[in-house]
C-alpha cells in the first residue's frame, strides 16, 4: 500500500522560505515520477512541479518558476520542495502526488 506523508508546512511572512518534505513508502520510489500539487482555499487543485524518477528532469508551473525547486533523495524515499520568496498567493495545502495517489497534505500560509 502506497503511503505519502508530507511535512514542513508553516506560517511564514512574505519573502520567506520553507522546505516541504514527502516521505514515501510502499512503492519503489526510485522508479516513480513524482509531483507536488496545491489547493488554495476555495480553488481547484493546481499542479506545481514534477520530477522524473531519477531526478534528471524537472518542471514548474509559471507562477513558481525561479522561486521553487523540486528535488528528491531516492536513498531516503523522500521528495522535497524548496520554496523561496514566498508570496501570499502561495498559501495553500500542498500535496505530494504519485499517479492518482496523494498524501494528506501540509498547510503553507504566507501572511504578515
N, C-alpha and C positions, 0 to 999 in steps of 0.2 A: 504494500500500500504506500503510495507516494505521499509524503508529508513535506510541506514547505512552511517554515516558520520565520516570519520577518521580525526584525527588531531595529532599534536605533532612532525611531521617530521621537520628536520632541517639539517643544515650543521654542522658536528661535526668532531673533529680530531680523528684519530685512537686512540683506547683505551678509548674513551669517552663513554658516556651513553645517552640514550634517552628513554622516555616513550611515546609510542603511545596509543591513545585512539580511541575508536569507539563507537559512540552513536547510539543506535538502536531505531527505532520507527516503529509503525505499525505491531508489532509482539509481541507475548507473549514470551518475551526474556528469562524468566526463564525456558522455555521448549525447548530452541533452542541450539543445539550443534553449536559451533562457531569455526572459523578458521582464521588464518592470512596467506596470501599468498603474494608473492612479484614478481616483474618483473624488472629485470635489463635491462639496455639499450641493445637492440639487442638480447635479450634472451627470452625464453618462460617463462610463469608464473611458479613459483616454490612454492610448499606448504612449509610453515614454521612451523606452530604449530596449534594444535587443543585443544579444551577443551570441556568437556561434559557440559550439560545444568546446572548441579548442581555443577560444578567445581570439581567433585570427581576424574576426570582423565584428564591428560594432555599428550601430545605427541609432539615431536620436530623432525625436520629434523636433521640429524647428524651434519651438519655444524654449528648449533647454540646451540647444547646441552651444558649446563653448562654456557652459556652466556646470553641466552634469557629466559624470564619467562612469560608465559601467565597467565592471571587471569581475573576475572570478578566480577562485582558488580551487582547482579540481582536486587537489590533495586533501582539502578540508571540506569538500562538498558544499561550498559556500559561494553565494553570489553577492556582489556589492553594488551600491550606487552612491558615489560621492557627489554630493550636491553643494555647490558653491554659489555665492552671490544670490542667495535665495530671495524670492520676491513674494509678496502676499498672495499672488495668483498661483503660487506653487502649493498653497495649502490644500491638502487632500489626504485621503487614506491611500497609502502606497502598498501595492501588492507585487510579489514576485509571481511569475507565471511560467508554467511548463505545459505547453499544449493548452488544453482546456482547464488544467488544474491550477489553482492559485491558493495562496495561504490565507491567513485570517486578516492580514494587513497590519500596518503600523501608521499611526497618525502623525502627520507633519503639519504643524501650524506655524505660519510665518506672520508675525504681528509685533508691533511695537507697543 
